[in-house]
Amino acid sequence: MLVNFHKPTLFLSFFIMIVFSMPLHSQVWTLQQCIDSAQMYNKTLQISRNNMLAGTEREKEAKSNLIPKVKFTGDYKYFIDQPTQLMPQSAFGGPEGVFKEVQFGTPHNFNLSLQAALPLYNPNIYGAIKTTKAASELNKLQYKKTREEVYYNISNLYYNAQVLKHQLTFIDSNLENTSRLLQNIKLLHEQKMAKRSDVQKIQLQKAQLLTQKKTVENTLIQVKNLLKFNMGIPLSRLIELESSIRYQPEINYAHNIIVDLQLANTKKDLLTTELKTLKNSRIPSLSLYGSYSEVGFGYRGVPKDFLNFYPTSLVGLQLSVPVFNGMVTKRKINQKKLEIKNTELQASLIKEKNTMEITNARKQRNVALTTIKNTQDQIKLAQSVYNQTVMQQKQGLASLTDVLMADNALKEAQQNNITAIINYLKADLKLKQLTGNIESISKK
């Protein structure tokens, strides 16, 4: 039965930290522990989790644009040369059309201002809030998809490693039997009861088994390294996996909405929101603003130095009406409409592909289940042949070679049964993924 898949608790985190702090030694890891470790230390999951949190912060940022904005500014100017203005002499009783250059003001100028602005209605802000909310949901679904992928990959690697472990056990047993057979054949050859070629055949078989053992050992190391990489633990850490393999036959799963389809639907919602925001950008926006400032003028010199401040305050409404932007908005709207159509087609494609893959996965699981039953019958038959051969050997009717060959046949039937069970578990795991049950079923 597959294991639970859930967020690690504080106790689990503490337990894993203790395990990692222990000296390096071989420790037996269950599939559950491998998945829980990945929940804590898998870097791909951490990146996806951070993206989800960043999306939540962007949603809060968009909502913050509805809060009034307050700004304080300070400005100081010292005029080395005073600004010059032309004053009409007619203002002082002089002739028309005649101007006089005049420099006025003080060399020291201060401006302290406090400004506040509040958007009363801005379609872009409301559109951004809806867009970031949909994007946040998209990030959450992407995190869920990443979790499922990690669960699936770790389970597959764990099953592969279990098969390789049993293959090594089978090869070691065959090597032991082959060594005994080789010793027996050598004795027979010394007694002129066996050919030299018979000895060479057994020696070749032993050499092939040794080569096969090295290959399987190397493959097992690679699979374990991949498993540790997905778990997020150091490659130098020694781990052992459970040898027992359990499964539940003929489980029916409810067909839930898979994450890929949820992602396509949420992406469509996001694009629809962006399209609505683009259309609403043609609507005027209205904002309230206010300002309070103190303007200071300073002079240091004769006959009297001074520094005086004069207040200025105002409130106002600002209406912004988009008139024409060169058809840019229209082109963007057309682009979004095409993107929405593509998303709808993608969702339809995902449904059709999912239906096809579910059908294939169920057939593959049924074939694996039939193979399990067949290999179980083969084990019974091989066991019966082995028992009969042992009895015949005791009665002098069968040789040691016959017993070893019967023993090899029995172990091979057992290995085929284990391989069939692993194939069933993989097909069952794939079916869970395709029906959207890869996490929910494991929580039972």
Helices and strands as residue ranges (DSSP letters): H 10-21, E 27-29, H 31-41, H 43-64, E 69-78, E 84-88, G 89-92, E 99-103, E 108-121, H 123-190, H 196-231, E 239-241, H 259-280, E 285-299, E 306-320, H 328-394, H 400-434, G 441-443
